[in-house]
């Protein structure tokens, strides 16, 4: 058996406070020893929260690493514990009536530390057939664990990003919902330069394009790590989206993203090089 899967299955038996305490210690260690990744987080926070003091941003970075590590270990019970445990630890609220509408639906799921929780809520607890776009991992053990964990329900349709938009659109037309996280830097090709916290960011306009081509509604699916587990909130369908202006739609997505992040900035996935791609003539942001 994959040793990573075996290890996580064993961790799933631990009480949540114990697992979170281990995660907190792991986060402190990561902050101290993962120097390059710490530098990425510090650069992102300086670019997006320049109005805060260095001391405030350092405290935010330290908390981010703790939340990041806790969410990583939480996948032990998220992907391996019985559904009764999930129902006890995950609170799902918001515009749940949107789930009963049979029309095509896209869940805009930002990269918070608890991103995978929203997917498990939809596919395992709500038994909704859901497609997701993924980028394969370089580590075979981690890849197997991730694929099995995300598809514990059998309701997940994984689509490789390299396969292009057609499998996504076919799924939407067949009634499969789409769990989409387009808020990362996938390179400048096909991206638009749209401000993210005032910094030009290469942003894929996939949300607007899929919504238009698939004639789909868009609802935000926001996850938040809390002491007792997670809170997952589904927004009402966005009004007047998509529009005829791809740039305006993508800007709207980033502005909405900023509003969600501002509620608890440390929960966002700052370990990602969000500004890796730069407009022509702009200096690199990461060493």
FIVEX-370794 format. One record per residue (C-alpha): x, y, z; residue number from 1. Coordinates in pm, 1 decimal, padded with zeros to 6 digits. Layout:
<rs>
         x         y         z   nr
         X         Y         Z  NUM
...
</rs>
This chain:
<rs>
         x         y         z   nr
   00000.0   00000.0   00000.0    1
   00103.2   00357.6  -00061.4    2
   00276.7   00452.9   00267.9    3
   00135.1   00806.4   00254.3    4
  -00220.7   00673.8   00235.1    5
  -00153.0   00433.5   00522.1    6
  -00006.4   00712.1   00735.8    7
  -00301.7   00943.8   00671.3    8
  -00551.0   00668.0   00749.9    9
  -00384.1   00628.2   01087.8   10
  -00393.3   01003.9   01152.5   11
  -00766.4   01005.8   01077.6   12
  -00829.9   00829.1   01411.3   13
  -00679.4   01115.1   01615.7   14
  -00915.6   01360.7   01788.0   15
  -00934.0   01687.6   01595.8   16
  -00774.7   01900.9   01874.2   17
  -00475.1   01666.6   01880.9   18
  -00439.0   01670.6   01503.4   19
  -00467.1   02048.9   01495.5   20
  -00201.0   02079.9   01768.5   21
   00036.4   01864.3   01562.4   22
  -00043.7   02075.3   01258.5   23
   00031.3   02394.2   01447.8   24
   00375.2   02264.0   01549.3   25
   00439.3   02151.0   01192.6   26
   00344.9   02498.4   01069.2   27
   00594.7   02661.3   01303.8   28
   00865.8   02426.6   01175.1   29
   00774.2   02497.1   00812.1   30
   00790.8   02869.7   00873.0   31
   01133.3   02831.6   01027.4   32
   01292.0   02589.1   00781.8   33
   01111.8   02633.6   00447.4   34
   01302.6   02953.0   00369.8   35
   01222.6   02973.9  -00000.9   36
   00850.9   02919.0   00049.3   37
   00851.1   03162.6   00341.5   38
   01005.1   03416.9   00106.2   39
   00720.6   03362.2  -00141.7   40
   00461.3   03423.0   00129.2   41
   00638.7   03734.8   00253.7   42
   00666.2   03873.6  -00100.0   43
   00296.3   03810.7  -00167.5   44
   00188.3   03972.4   00157.5   45
   00412.9   04275.6   00102.7   46
   00264.1   04324.3  -00246.0   47
  -00098.3   04282.3  -00136.6   48
  -00091.2   04433.1   00213.0   49
   00163.0   04710.2   00187.9   50
  -00050.5   04922.2   00420.6   51
   00027.6   04684.1   00708.3   52
   00346.1   04703.0   00911.3   53
   00621.4   04444.7   00870.2   54
   00536.1   04310.5   01214.8   55
   00170.3   04263.0   01115.6   56
   00262.3   04086.4   00793.2   57
   00504.1   03857.6   00976.3   58
   00229.6   03758.6   01219.7   59
   00000.3   03690.4   00923.6   60
   00266.9   03478.0   00754.9   61
   00326.5   03274.1   01070.5   62
  -00046.1   03209.6   01109.0   63
  -00072.8   03116.5   00741.4   64
   00189.9   02845.5   00780.2   65
   00008.0   02705.0   01082.5   66
  -00324.4   02698.8   00895.8   67
  -00157.3   02551.9   00588.2   68
  -00005.7   02266.2   00790.5   69
  -00328.1   02204.1   00982.4   70
  -00527.1   02183.8   00659.3   71
  -00274.6   01938.3   00516.8   72
  -00313.8   01702.1   00813.7   73
  -00691.2   01755.6   00813.2   74
  -00702.2   01571.3   00483.3   75
  -00644.0   01257.0   00690.7   76
  -00998.6   01266.0   00824.5   77
  -01139.5   01456.2   00527.9   78
  -01045.5   01177.0   00288.6   79
  -01040.8   00873.7   00519.3   80
  -01285.6   00921.1   00808.6   81
  -01649.4   00802.6   00792.9   82
  -01912.0   01045.5   00653.4   83
  -02052.7   01087.6   01005.6   84
  -01725.0   01254.5   01106.4   85
  -01743.7   01487.0   00806.7   86
  -02100.5   01588.9   00888.1   87
  -01998.9   01665.5   01246.1   88
  -01694.3   01876.0   01157.3   89
  -01812.9   02058.9   00843.5   90
  -02087.3   02321.8   00847.3   91
  -02239.9   02391.5   00504.9   92
  -02460.3   02698.3   00465.9   93
  -02565.4   02971.7   00224.4   94
  -02777.2   02967.4  -00090.0   95
  -02827.3   02590.0  -00090.8   96
  -03135.4   02627.4  -00310.9   97
  -02894.2   02683.8  -00599.9   98
  -02805.5   02313.2  -00578.6   99
  -03164.7   02214.9  -00657.5  100
  -03169.3   02412.5  -00982.2  101
  -03085.4   02162.5  -01259.2  102
  -02932.5   02424.4  -01489.7  103
  -02553.1   02416.0  -01546.6  104
  -02359.4   02543.5  -01246.7  105
  -01998.1   02642.6  -01183.4  106
  -01861.1   02665.8  -00830.9  107
  -01596.4   02939.4  -00813.5  108
  -01373.6   02794.7  -00540.3  109
  -01080.0   03019.0  -00440.0  110
  -00752.9   02866.8  -00325.0  111
  -00802.9   02887.0   00048.4  112
  -00617.4   02641.3   00271.4  113
  -00940.3   02439.8   00300.3  114
  -01009.1   02423.8  -00073.5  115
  -01060.2   02046.0  -00081.0  116
  -01327.4   02063.3   00189.1  117
  -01574.1   02228.4  -00048.4  118
  -01525.3   01951.9  -00301.1  119
  -01587.3   01681.8  -00040.7  120
  -01903.7   01859.6   00075.7  121
  -02040.5   01858.3  -00278.4  122
  -01940.5   01509.7  -00386.0  123
  -01954.5   01309.6  -00061.4  124
  -02209.6   01483.0   00162.3  125
  -02436.2   01622.1  -00111.3  126
  -02369.5   01343.2  -00364.5  127
  -02338.7   01589.7  -00653.5  128
  -02158.6   01478.9  -00967.7  129
  -01876.4   01732.7  -00996.9  130
  -01591.6   01785.5  -01239.4  131
  -01260.2   01940.5  -01140.9  132
  -00957.8   02048.5  -01341.3  133
  -00624.9   01934.0  -01203.9  134
  -00253.9   01962.1  -01269.5  135
  -00073.2   01629.5  -01208.1  136
   00173.2   01617.9  -00918.6  137
   00536.3   01521.0  -00958.5  138
   00530.1   01282.1  -00660.9  139
   00357.0   00953.1  -00747.3  140
   00258.3   00873.7  -00386.1  141
   00106.1   01217.7  -00334.9  142
  -00069.6   01196.4  -00673.1  143
  -00231.9   00862.1  -00586.2  144
  -00335.7   00987.8  -00242.3  145
  -00485.3   01308.0  -00381.7  146
  -00678.7   01135.1  -00660.6  147
  -00819.4   00867.7  -00429.5  148
  -00901.7   01118.8  -00157.1  149
  -01081.5   01365.9  -00379.7  150
  -01281.1   01087.4  -00539.6  151
  -01374.9   00893.4  -00226.2  152
  -01740.5   00936.2  -00325.2  153
  -01707.4   00819.7  -00685.8  154
  -01875.5   01144.0  -00793.5  155
  -01562.9   01328.4  -00908.9  156
  -01472.8   01362.8  -01276.1  157
  -01109.0   01469.0  -01290.8  158
  -01004.5   01654.8  -01605.3  159
  -00638.3   01726.8  -01674.8  160
  -00574.6   02091.1  -01757.0  161
  -00378.6   01987.6  -02066.4  162
  -00694.7   01829.2  -02212.4  163
  -00840.9   02172.1  -02285.1  164
  -01196.9   02305.5  -02244.3  165
  -01399.5   02051.3  -02439.2  166
  -01430.4   01784.7  -02163.0  167
  -01541.8   02059.4  -01923.2  168
  -01809.3   02187.9  -02158.9  169
  -01935.1   01836.9  -02234.6  170
  -01967.3   01774.5  -01862.5  171
  -02163.0   02093.9  -01801.0  172
  -02404.7   02006.5  -02081.9  173
  -02458.8   01661.8  -01926.5  174
  -02552.1   01813.6  -01590.5  175
  -02216.5   01765.4  -01418.3  176
  -02130.2   02065.2  -01199.8  177
  -01786.4   02222.8  -01226.2  178
  -01560.4   02297.0  -00929.4  179
  -01327.1   02564.8  -01068.4  180
  -01029.5   02741.7  -00908.9  181
  -00891.0   02984.9  -01170.2  182
  -00709.0   03214.2  -00924.9  183
  -00352.6   03089.7  -00976.2  184
  -00073.9   03195.2  -01211.0  185
  -00069.4   02941.9  -01495.7  186
   00158.0   03156.0  -01710.4  187
   00100.9   03452.5  -01938.4  188
  -00021.2   03250.1  -02239.1  189
  -00397.7   03291.0  -02266.2  190
  -00412.5   03502.3  -01949.5  191
  -00525.9   03860.5  -01900.8  192
  -00335.3   04120.0  -01699.2  193
  -00588.2   04200.1  -01429.3  194
  -00515.1   04375.3  -01096.9  195
  -00504.5   04161.3  -00785.5  196
  -00468.0   04389.1  -00484.5  197
  -00350.5   04655.2  -00727.9  198
  -00072.4   04440.2  -00876.1  199
  -00103.6   04325.0  -01240.7  200
  -00155.6   03949.5  -01225.6  201
  -00171.7   03696.6  -01508.2  202
  -00527.9   03570.8  -01464.6  203
  -00695.8   03303.5  -01674.7  204
  -01043.2   03415.5  -01790.3  205
  -01174.3   03058.3  -01765.8  206
  -01461.8   03143.8  -01531.1  207
  -01627.1   03382.2  -01774.5  208
  -01555.3   03166.2  -02079.0  209
  -01688.7   02844.4  -01926.4  210
  -01995.6   03023.4  -01792.1  211
  -02070.3   03168.2  -02137.2  212
  -01998.5   02859.2  -02345.9  213
  -02166.6   02626.9  -02095.3  214
  -02458.4   02865.1  -02028.8  215
  -02386.7   02813.4  -01661.6  216
  -02458.2   03002.9  -01344.1  217
  -02166.7   03092.2  -01117.4  218
  -02176.8   03057.4  -00738.0  219
  -01883.9   03118.1  -00505.8  220
  -01788.3   02828.9  -00275.9  221
  -01583.8   02962.7   00015.3  222
  -01417.1   02741.2   00276.3  223
  -01280.7   02857.2   00610.2  224
  -01082.4   02659.8   00866.8  225
  -01230.8   02700.3   01216.8  226
  -01148.0   02534.3   01553.1  227
  -01422.0   02271.7   01518.1  228
  -01349.0   02186.4   01155.4  229
  -01457.4   02394.0   00856.6  230
  -01727.6   02635.0   00747.8  231
  -01830.7   02614.8   00382.4  232
  -02051.7   02887.3   00235.0  233
  -02229.1   02884.3  -00101.2  234
  -02315.9   03224.1  -00248.8  235
  -02620.9   03302.7  -00457.8  236
  -02568.0   03292.0  -00833.9  237
  -02385.6   03599.9  -00960.4  238
  -02608.9   03853.1  -01133.2  239
  -02523.3   03967.4  -01485.6  240
  -02240.1   03719.4  -01520.5  241
  -02091.7   03654.9  -01765.7  242
  -02106.7   03982.0  -01954.1  243
  -01983.9   04062.5  -02302.8  244
  -01659.0   04200.9  -02159.6  245
  -01406.9   03928.4  -02073.6  246
  -01168.3   04173.9  -01908.6  247
  -01444.6   04318.7  -01688.8  248
  -01562.6   03971.9  -01587.4  249
  -01211.4   03865.5  -01487.3  250
  -01161.0   04188.2  -01292.8  251
  -01490.3   04124.4  -01113.4  252
  -01367.5   03779.3  -01016.3  253
  -01045.4   03919.5  -00870.0  254
  -01228.5   04195.0  -00684.1  255
  -01468.6   03939.7  -00535.0  256
  -01169.8   03728.4  -00440.5  257
  -01013.1   04021.1  -00256.4  258
  -01332.7   04072.8  -00055.9  259
  -01332.8   03708.7   00057.2  260
  -00962.8   03714.9   00141.2  261
  -00998.3   04033.3   00345.8  262
  -01231.8   03852.1   00586.1  263
  -00935.7   03639.0   00704.6  264
  -00624.0   03693.7   00489.4  265
  -00413.3   03419.5   00649.4  266
  -00650.9   03154.5   00507.5  267
  -00556.5   03225.3   00145.4  268
  -00296.1   03013.0  -00035.0  269
  -00007.1   03258.1  -00017.2  270
   00255.4   02986.9  -00067.8  271
   00175.8   03002.9  -00440.5  272
   00376.9   03240.3  -00661.0  273
   00073.9   03444.6  -00764.7  274
   00288.9   03705.2  -00942.6  275
   00534.3   03465.1  -01107.4  276
   00440.5   03595.6  -01453.3  277
   00513.1   03964.5  -01505.5  278
   00404.6   04214.6  -01770.3  279
   00671.5   04290.1  -02032.6  280
   00942.0   04509.6  -01885.5  281
   00841.5   04448.7  -01524.0  282
   01100.8   04309.0  -01280.6  283
   01062.4   03961.8  -01130.7  284
   00902.2   03955.4  -00785.5  285
   01055.4   03635.7  -00649.5  286
   01423.5   03573.8  -00599.7  287
</rs>
